[in-house]
Amino acid sequence: MLGFELGRIQRGYKPQHWRPMPSVGAGVEEIRVRVRGTFRLLYIAKFNEAIYVLHSFEKKSQQTSSLDIELARARYRSVVRARHTRALP
């Protein structure tokens, strides 16, 4: 299901079940899927060159773990930093 939802994003559509995740970074969104468990995928699709998957995990409790949020934040910062250094002459 997560792959199907990423395919929708690639074609320019929003996923069926999603929400913004500004606590991770500007433009980060979360895909929500329930198939034999509850799964989440955090991504950013605001850049022209790619959709960046920051983190994907099975959700085991009501609240998203702070470890999952921190990992996605660190990866978001890495993407922004890498894009910035590539853009410099």
C-alpha atoms as a printed R data frame, in Angstrom:
   type eleno elety resid chain resno      x      y       z
1  ATOM     1    CA   MET     A     1  0.000  0.000   0.000
2  ATOM     2    CA   LEU     A     2  2.783  2.473   0.771
3  ATOM     3    CA   GLY     A     3  4.251  1.881  -2.681
4  ATOM     4    CA   PHE     A     4  0.853  2.549  -4.252
5  ATOM     5    CA   GLU     A     5  0.595  5.815  -2.317
6  ATOM     6    CA   LEU     A     6  4.095  6.866  -3.421
7  ATOM     7    CA   GLY     A     7  3.023  6.158  -6.990
8  ATOM     8    CA   ARG     A     8  0.084  8.537  -6.545
9  ATOM     9    CA   ILE     A     9  2.484 11.237  -5.369
10 ATOM    10    CA   GLN     A    10  4.747 10.647  -8.392
11 ATOM    11    CA   ARG     A    11  1.733 11.186 -10.655
12 ATOM    12    CA   GLY     A    12  0.921 14.481  -8.915
13 ATOM    13    CA   TYR     A    13 -1.883 13.345  -6.586
14 ATOM    14    CA   LYS     A    14 -2.121 13.430  -2.811
15 ATOM    15    CA   PRO     A    15 -2.116 10.102  -0.942
16 ATOM    16    CA   GLN     A    16 -5.515  8.832   0.201
17 ATOM    17    CA   HIS     A    17 -4.742  9.126   3.928
18 ATOM    18    CA   TRP     A    18 -2.138 11.688   4.905
19 ATOM    19    CA   ARG     A    19 -1.417 14.613   7.161
20 ATOM    20    CA   PRO     A    20  1.183 17.372   7.271
21 ATOM    21    CA   MET     A    21  4.100 16.907   9.667
22 ATOM    22    CA   PRO     A    22  5.527 20.413  10.211
23 ATOM    23    CA   SER     A    23  7.137 19.207  13.438
24 ATOM    24    CA   VAL     A    24  9.584 17.240  11.241
25 ATOM    25    CA   GLY     A    25 10.199 19.960   8.650
26 ATOM    26    CA   ALA     A    26  8.591 22.361   6.204
27 ATOM    27    CA   GLY     A    27  6.663 20.427   3.569
28 ATOM    28    CA   VAL     A    28  6.983 17.009   5.264
29 ATOM    29    CA   GLU     A    29  3.881 14.842   5.063
30 ATOM    30    CA   GLU     A    30  2.908 11.492   6.577
31 ATOM    31    CA   ILE     A    31  1.151  8.707   4.686
32 ATOM    32    CA   ARG     A    32 -1.064  6.572   6.927
33 ATOM    33    CA   VAL     A    33 -1.839  2.953   6.019
34 ATOM    34    CA   ARG     A    34 -3.633  0.194   7.911
35 ATOM    35    CA   VAL     A    35 -3.071 -3.241   6.413
36 ATOM    36    CA   ARG     A    36 -2.350 -6.042   8.904
37 ATOM    37    CA   GLY     A    37 -0.982 -3.338  11.189
38 ATOM    38    CA   THR     A    38 -0.573  0.417  11.202
39 ATOM    39    CA   PHE     A    39  2.216  1.860   9.083
40 ATOM    40    CA   ARG     A    40  3.540  5.362   8.471
41 ATOM    41    CA   LEU     A    41  5.816  6.853   5.845
42 ATOM    42    CA   LEU     A    42  7.265 10.358   6.205
43 ATOM    43    CA   TYR     A    43  8.277 12.050   2.973
44 ATOM    44    CA   ILE     A    44  8.900 15.377   1.309
45 ATOM    45    CA   ALA     A    45  7.844 16.064  -2.273
46 ATOM    46    CA   LYS     A    46  8.348 19.809  -2.566
47 ATOM    47    CA   PHE     A    47 11.570 19.580  -4.577
48 ATOM    48    CA   ASN     A    48 11.446 19.128  -8.364
49 ATOM    49    CA   GLU     A    49 14.113 16.444  -8.621
50 ATOM    50    CA   ALA     A    50 12.759 13.775  -6.275
51 ATOM    51    CA   ILE     A    51 10.410 12.529  -3.613
52 ATOM    52    CA   TYR     A    52 12.503 11.969  -0.502
53 ATOM    53    CA   VAL     A    53 11.336  9.202   1.838
54 ATOM    54    CA   LEU     A    54 12.596 10.252   5.254
55 ATOM    55    CA   HIS     A    55 11.366  7.346   7.351
56 ATOM    56    CA   SER     A    56  8.934  4.428   7.250
57 ATOM    57    CA   PHE     A    57  7.833  2.406  10.253
58 ATOM    58    CA   GLU     A    58  5.149  0.285  11.878
59 ATOM    59    CA   LYS     A    59  3.267  2.258  14.467
60 ATOM    60    CA   LYS     A    60  2.854  0.334  17.705
61 ATOM    61    CA   SER     A    61  1.184  2.964  19.925
62 ATOM    62    CA   GLN     A    62 -1.206  5.892  19.670
63 ATOM    63    CA   GLN     A    63  1.542  8.534  19.668
64 ATOM    64    CA   THR     A    64  4.409  8.533  17.184
65 ATOM    65    CA   SER     A    65  7.642  7.689  18.965
66 ATOM    66    CA   SER     A    66 10.048 10.572  19.558
67 ATOM    67    CA   LEU     A    67 12.808  8.361  18.103
68 ATOM    68    CA   ASP     A    68 10.889  8.073  14.817
69 ATOM    69    CA   ILE     A    69 10.315 11.853  14.725
70 ATOM    70    CA   GLU     A    70 13.969 12.623  15.494
71 ATOM    71    CA   LEU     A    71 15.216 10.199  12.842
72 ATOM    72    CA   ALA     A    72 12.963 11.822  10.217
73 ATOM    73    CA   ARG     A    73 14.108 15.320  11.323
74 ATOM    74    CA   ALA     A    74 17.761 14.343  10.985
75 ATOM    75    CA   ARG     A    75 17.149 12.928   7.505
76 ATOM    76    CA   TYR     A    76 15.199 16.057   6.534
77 ATOM    77    CA   ARG     A    77 18.124 18.237   7.611
78 ATOM    78    CA   SER     A    78 20.485 16.014   5.585
79 ATOM    79    CA   VAL     A    79 18.355 16.412   2.457
80 ATOM    80    CA   VAL     A    80 18.190 20.194   2.850
81 ATOM    81    CA   ARG     A    81 21.935 20.421   3.540
82 ATOM    82    CA   ALA     A    82 22.832 18.178   0.563
83 ATOM    83    CA   ARG     A    83 20.585 20.161  -1.785
84 ATOM    84    CA   HIS     A    84 22.119 23.419  -0.562
85 ATOM    85    CA   THR     A    85 25.719 22.278  -1.097
86 ATOM    86    CA   ARG     A    86 24.908 20.948  -4.602
87 ATOM    87    CA   ALA     A    87 23.332 24.277  -5.532
88 ATOM    88    CA   LEU     A    88 26.508 26.218  -4.714
89 ATOM    89    CA   PRO     A    89 28.898 26.879  -7.659
